[in-house]
Amino acid sequence: MKSRREFLQKAGYGLGALSLSSVLGQGGGLVSWANAADLAVAAGIEDPLAPKPTHFAAKAKSVIWLHMDGAPSSLDLYDYKPELVKLAGTPTPDSFTQGIQIATRGLDANKLFVSKRTWKQYGESGAWFSDLLPNLAQRADDIAFIKSSVTVGATHNISILKLNTGDLVPGRPSLGAWVQYALGSANRDLPAYVVLYNGKNEPAGGSVNWSSGFLPAVYQGTAFLPGDVPIHNLTRPELVAANAQRSNLDLLKHINEYHASRHKGDTELKARIEAYELAHRMQSTAPEAVDISKETAATKALYGVGEKDTNDYAVNLLRARRLVERGVRFIQVVSGPADEEIRNWDAHNDLEGNHGKMARMVDKPIAGLLADLKSRGLLESTLVVWTSEFGRTSFGESGDGRDHNPWGYTQWVAGGGVKAGFTYGETDAIGLQVADKEKAVDTYDLHATVLHLLGLDHLKVNFFNAGRAERPTVVYGKVVKELIA
């Protein structure tokens, strides 16, 4: 005798043939959870978050994507340029601006600018760090620098969108959404793609930067809010019993599956079904996942939890580590404001004040994250990416700031199968443009490399949309194999 599941599939007894009354069992109670699964299969509703195989052996299982919102100056953090120091205060030589168009503002526009930094080499790799990052400098031999980063566009919202989605206009999926689509979920009690940020407001550009774009809606990122309650309205009301809530959710699930069976192209319905169920599971898992109260005092101190300058960002990075431990595949952490005045790294003026505060906010927490992951044996399987929408110019703006620079800046990766203590590419003698254009690393190349480390060929991660097969890197992208251990 065939099982009920086989019978329903063979007989075509889908949810489209059911009335609401038939969703209810005898005595008015809801049909069993097992029956609900049978009916979902019969309706052809596949599990969009089921784990999927990689194209080849993965080096990394999770990604922590550290976006430095506002674009820090590589020249004041990582990219030491003696020639810039020598030429400080003089007009930028024409030989360094060949092939680019620059538009600066302020009385000192075009004059080379050097901030009051002291520099030192660290670790066996001899990587240069300024005194703005004393803690991260101690992790020099864990990091692989990409000192030949480039992008297109030099306005924040456009370049942030390109950094996260690969396009200059909204509509494409974010990298985290592609990862979730390609790999599925490793923990069905938590979102596979989580976004963390500090501050009262969403980061620049908002949720479009963790959107699923044209992918099914279920793959979009889930923003965990700052504070003790990561998701509003997640807790079950006190006067609603657990079994009553479960019955209500079962009814909603059946109704949504009924409509989904009639509108198979509507991904919002499938996303809604998954969202209700995930929210129910997260009532217990999400608060526990981001609850750092049980972390040791030593661990909290390592990140800078409880310290005025670092607390909020430190809490996010400690939460990121806890999410990695629980199988979350992609955690996007956006650096928020340092205080009421300094909102991000966008230092068009007063670079000293801006970068002093922003660097203090992120330095100890990021160094703590790398050290903590390594001590727990998680750094080998976790790819940490330090990234920005662009860099900042060698010449000054408004006397004591820097303008936007898409022509050459520094990003870095650590863990997850990359070469530790390694530097790829370089900028020219004043840090304005990439020195060797053959080694330029665009956003698409960074995305392709991240996907490769996750065991995915960016050319084979495809989704059919509007008559064409789309992929994460559009029609560009190459894996930077030199970065891979």
C-alpha positions, 0 to 999 in steps of 0.5 A, a space after each residue: 500500500 502506498 503512503 499518504 504522501 505518495 497517494 496525494 502526490 500521485 492523485 494530484 490532491 493539492 491544496 487548491 482542491 481544499 476548502 478552509 473547512 477541509 483544512 480543519 480536522 474532526 471536531 474543528 481542530 487543526 490537522 496534524 503537523 505531519 499532515 501539513 507537511 504532506 499537504 505542502 509536498 502535494 502542493 509542490 511547495 519546496 523547502 527554499 532553505 534546505 541545505 544545498 551542496 557546494 560546487 567543491 570543497 569549501 574552506 569557509 562555512 560562514 562570513 562576517 562582513 564588516 562594512 566600515 560605513 562612510 569610507 575610512 582613509 586607508 592612508 591613515 590606517 594601513 597604507 603608509 606612504 613615505 613619499 606622501 609625507 615628503 610631498 605634504 602640502 604641495 599640489 598633487 603632481 599631474 603624473 598621479 592623476 592620469 586617467 581619473 577625474 577629480 572634483 574637490 572642494 575647499 581652499 586646500 583642494 589638490 594639495 597633498 595631505 598628511 595627518 598626524 599619525 605615527 606608523 610601525 610594522 607589526 608581526 612576521 609579515 611586517 604589515 604597516 599600521 598607524 597608531 589609530 589601530 593599536 589592537 588590530 595591529 597585534 593581529 597583523 599575521 592573521 590578515 590578508 590585505 587587499 591594497 589594490 581595491 577599486 570600485 565604480 562611483 564615488 557617492 555613498 549610497 551608490 557605492 554602498 549598493 555596489 559593495 553589497 549587491 554588485 549594482 549601482 541601482 536597487 534591484 539586485 540581490 545582496 551577496 548575503 542573499 546569494 549565499 543563502 540561496 546557493 547554500 540554504 540554511 544550516 540552522 532552521 531555528 535562526 535566519 541564515 543571513 543576519 544584519 547587525 548595526 549599532 545606533 538608533 537608525 538603519 545604516 545608509 541606504 537601509 534594507 535595500 543593502 540586504 535585499 533579496 532583489 529578484 531572488 525569492 523574498 525568503 532569501 533577504 537578510 534579517 536585521 537584528 536591532 540593537 539592544 536586548 530585543 533583536 526583533 520587535 513583536 517576537 515575544 508571545 503575548 502573556 495572555 496567549 498560550 503556546 498551544 493556542 499560538 501554534 494552532 493559529 500559526 498552523 491555520 495561517 500556514 495552511 491558508 498561505 499554502 493554499 494560496 501558494 499552490 494557486 500562485 506558484 510564481 508568488 515568492 512572497 507567499 512562500 516567504 510568508 510561510 517560512 517567516 511565520 514558522 521561523 519567527 515561531 522558532 526564533 521566540 526561544 532561539 533568537 534571544 538566546 543567540 544574541 544574549 551575551 550575559 553568559 559570556 565570561 568577563 574575560 571574553 567581554 573585556 576582549 571585545 571591549 563590552 562595557 567600555 564607553 567608546 566600544 560597547 555597542 559595536 563590541 556587543 554586535 561583534 560578540 553576537 556575530 561570533 555567537 551566530 557563527 557558532 550557531 550555523 548562521 552563514 552570513 552576518 553583515 555588520 555595519 559600523 554605526 555612529 561613534 557618538 551624536 556628532 560622528 555618524 560614520 567614517 565620512 571625514 571630509 573635514 576634521 579627519 583627526 577627530 572623526 577617525 580618532 573616534 571611529 577607530 577607537 570604536 572598532 579597533 578593539 572589538 575587531 581585534 577581539 573578534 579575530 582573537 576569539 574566533 581563533 582561540 575557539 577554532 572558528 577562524 579557520 571556517 569563518 571568513 572575516 571581511 573588512 570592507 568599505 564602499 571606497 577609500 579617501 584621497 591623498 589630497 586634502 579637502 577643507 584643509 583637514 579632511 579627505 574626499 572620496 577615492 574609488 581608484 585605490 584603497 585597502 580592504 582585508 580578509 582573514 580566516 576562512 582559507 585565506 593566506 594569513 600575513 599576506 598583502 596583495 597589490 599596492 597603490 602608487 607612491 602617494 596612495 591615490 591609484 592602484 599601481 598595477 592595474 592588472 592587480 586591481 580588485 573590484 567589488 565583483 572580484 571580492 564577491 567571486 573570491 568570497 563565494 569561492 571560499 564558501 565552495 561556490 563557483 560564482 559562474 555557476 550560481 544562477 537564477 533565471 530572471 526576466 528571460 536571462 540567467 543571472 549570477 552574483 557577479 553580473 557579467 564580471 568577476 574573477 577569483 583572486 587566487 593569490 589570496 587563497 591558502 
